[in-house]
Amino acid sequence: MSELRAAALAILACGLAACSAVGPDYARPALDVPAGWRMGPAEASEISNAAWWDAFQDPALSKLVADTIAGSLDLKAAVARVDQARAQYGLARSALFPQVNADASGERLRASRTTFSGASIPPGHQNYNAYDLDLSASYEIDIWGRLRRATEAANAQLLASEEGRRTVVLTLVTTVADAYIQLLALDDELAIAQRTLVSRREVLRLQKARFDGGVAPESDMRQAESQYQIAAAEVPLLQRQVAQQENLISLLAGRNPGPVERGRDFSQLAVPPVPAGLPSDLLARRPDVRQAEQSLIAANADIGVARAAYFPRISLTALLGLQSDQLSQLFKGPSFAWSAAGGLTQSVFSGGALRSQVEFAQARQRELVAGYQSAVISALRDVNDALIARTTLEQQRAEQEKNVAALTRLLELAKRRYQEGAAIFLEVATAEQSLFDAQITLDSVRAQLFQSYADLYRAFGGGWVQTAEALAPQAADSAR
């Protein structure tokens, strides 16, 4: 009958363990996601899944992205965080299974004759040996779902860390692409400044000769000298910015500061296609949004872990072993020993600790609800900002090109008027400076326009993150 009662209790325990876990099941918070964008495409597109950096048609940029993904120290740290979360998940999940341990010991002991149990030992027999070889097992019956909720939380944290790694990839690729585009723009600005410096050096030489010959006043020579010095000061400024930009790119790629390989000239960069997608797609496409949701899922499961502490913890233990005072008798039948037990632990008074744990978990969950909703809104803003930037920068580029063309013609007219004696040299100098400033501004606008395409792909997210991630051996190994 005792065996039947034990079997019945075991069946009952298994049935109870199959009950639903305490604590709230996760439900995605309500979100107010608009149907479309303020400015831009509304249709879904698979373009967002492509390796968009190749669309600039610059082999140096494509190689730089691959090198950066493979060498980035930030990404290596993110991969290590994924490995940590995977190990934590393994620890949490292991508690769902019986824990089995083996133990072997050998002792030499002396019993006290002054104790109640030792008084019956005959004289001369106080010293004795004890040998044990045991196999023990323990198992917590997860009736209330504490262990299952803890495993659920650890699994969500693992998924959150994986999305965190993808967020690093997303940010890293767009940042290094932006930095490379800015580097090419600085190269072009430096080339403009150097050409301008050569031109103004020749103008200064001519004006000095005219002044020495008594043909032109000193003011013309000094004006030419000032224009030359302005261009001369601009060159080292741009050289410094170029070197610092190269150092930034080297840092992103996880290597020592140094020169960066270039491919195409700035003016030869191709324009990538415009990615598209619906606002609701961002919930699945943006890794930072998915990361925020997985963190929320983990916090939601932690509420169940905290609530389960109100209920008793039931555990089963068993021991199967051999015990003998002589090593030669250890493996014989009479040395066989076993034990089985069940235990129940219930908190009776904790001074409010259990209630505080539940309140903490609930407050943490509310915090992450707000964090998830904020991540969604931020993602929507990113896309809208990038779409607006692309459209308005395209318009600004077109207008600035017209301005450069107009100032180029103005300079030609000013030079002609000066040669004909109808204008002073100040008019030429002013036109030259205006044209130089406009050319620099045009380069800046073009750089921002190209960067807006990179920002669009970052804002939309999508399958291209996995494409980029595959370029990193350590990321691919971790994903497996």
HELIX and SHEET records of a PDB file:
HELIX    1   1 SER A    2  ALA A   17  1                                  16    
HELIX    2   2 GLU A   46  ASN A   49  5                                   4    
HELIX    3   3 TRP A   52  PHE A   56  5                                   5    
HELIX    4   4 PRO A   59  GLY A   71  1                                  13    
HELIX    5   5 LEU A   73  SER A   94  1                                  22    
HELIX    6   6 ARG A  146  ASP A  212  1                                  67    
HELIX    7   7 GLU A  218  LEU A  252  1                                  35    
HELIX    8   8 PHE A  266  GLN A  268  5                                   3    
HELIX    9   9 PRO A  279  ASP A  281  5                                   3    
HELIX   10  10 LEU A  282  ARG A  285  1                                   4    
HELIX   11  11 PRO A  287  ALA A  308  1                                  22    
HELIX   12  12 LEU A  327  GLN A  329  5                                   3    
HELIX   13  13 GLY A  333  SER A  335  5                                   3    
HELIX   14  14 ALA A  353  GLN A  419  1                                  67    
HELIX   15  15 PHE A  425  PHE A  460  1                                  36    
HELIX   16  16 TRP A  464  GLU A  469  1                                   6    
HELIX   17  17 PRO A  473  ALA A  479  1                                   7    
SHEET    1   A 4 GLN A  99  ARG A 110  0                                        
SHEET    2   A 4 ASN A 127  ILE A 141 -1                                        
SHEET    3   A 4 ARG A 313  SER A 324 -1                                        
SHEET    4   A 4 PHE A 336  THR A 345 -1                                        
END                                                                             
